[in-house]
Amino acid sequence: MLAFGIGLATPAAAQIGSERYAAIVVDARTGNTLIAASPDERRYPASLTKMMTVYMAFEALRDGRIELNAPIRVSYEAAAMPPSKLGLVPGMSITVEEAILALVTKSANDAAAALGEYMGGGSEDRFAQMMTLRARSLGMRNTTFRNASGLPDLDQVSTARDMALLGQRLIKDFPERYAYFSTPHFVFRGRTHWNHNRLLQEYDGADGIKTGYVNDSGFNLVASAQRDGVRLIAAVFGGRTGRERDRHMMALLDQGFASMGVSPARDAPMARRGLPSIMASAQAAPVARATARPARAVAVVARAAPQPRAARRTVEARTAPLRATTVKQARAALRVEQGDTGRAAAAPAKRPAVVATKPLAKPMVQPAAAKLPAKTNGRRSG
């Protein structure tokens, strides 16, 4: 069902979604919800996960635990992550700032894994536990992280409300660093990587935050825009295409600004184009919560010998992504992160017989206050 703020006359239910659709628009200053559709239903965040990775990096920078120019040695595991990626190779180094820029523009999974390992004392799994603990402390009650990139994992879930809250906290807690999310492009070793968030060019007042896509989540977006002193933050999950998601997001932001008494932008026709079809009265279909995990058996299949695609996809498991958080699993995974383009991702390179790499750089010291949950019976907790 949909909830609307006072003064909104047109429903914001979309044809963009299926059972994966969810959306919310909030007033960044007060946190009040202006528009919502299934805002607390658990969904797969895909590369929206990188918002939390960047939040953790910003926090470590603020506290003096890391520096922007600190080198991060790239491990084989990080370099072999599926696309979207920078094309890092084992043994090379990138700086913390380069990793942040790669996450907010290219949405690079290899850079995210390298940064996660660096801040997690050499372990991306450990860093994911740190991410989850910090998210819960921020009030993201329905969010669990299992990696730094957003690559598919059955247990990695979030909600539209939680992701909008994370966007709000990035702006509030790190106003001096939030501008990273509006970076138009990033040049790395002679190659330019453009920001996937097209709202930066197409919607008046937009200044961030992050896009995301995997097959099982659809096209996701958290966006922020500011007009006439009013800032809105919105999250959309489950678009069929990136363009459809973007147009729907612009329509939602238009409605949100209208409800706050902000006049429409004169030079922003993109949000209006296609509005009748996007703002149709169809409502998002209900979906079982991801935490129920009806497809637990699928995770076992991902670790076992390859099976025909049809055998691995049941009606119940249709929206559950396979685990693809290690090199071995990523090779055999049915569904992998594909950036924000929808194009099929290439398989990671095979492990060479001998990898000549130097020892990893000394990892960042973890704050003493962060108490990590222990692993029990081979299952990660948190």
Buried (B, 14 or more C-beta within 10 A) or exposed (E): EBBBBEEBEEBBBBBBBBBBBBBBBBBBEEEEBBBBBBBBBBBBBBBBBBBBBBBBBBBBBEEEBBEEEBBBBBBBBBBBBBBBBBEBBBBBBBBBBBBBBBBBBBBBBBBBBBBBBBBBBBBBBBBBBBBBBBBBEBBBEBBBBBBBBBBBBBBBBBBBBBBBBBBBBBBEBBEEBBEBBBBEEBEBEEEEBBBBBBBBEBBBBBBBBBBBBBBBBBBBBBBBBBBEEBBBBBBBBBBBEBEBBBBBBBBBBBBBBBBBEBEEBEEBEBBEEBBEEBBEEEBBEEBEBBEEBBBEBBBEBBEEEEEEEEEBBEEEBBBBBBBBBBBEBBBBBBBBBBBBEBEEBEBBEEBEEEEEBEEBEEBBEBEEEEEBEEEEEEEBEB
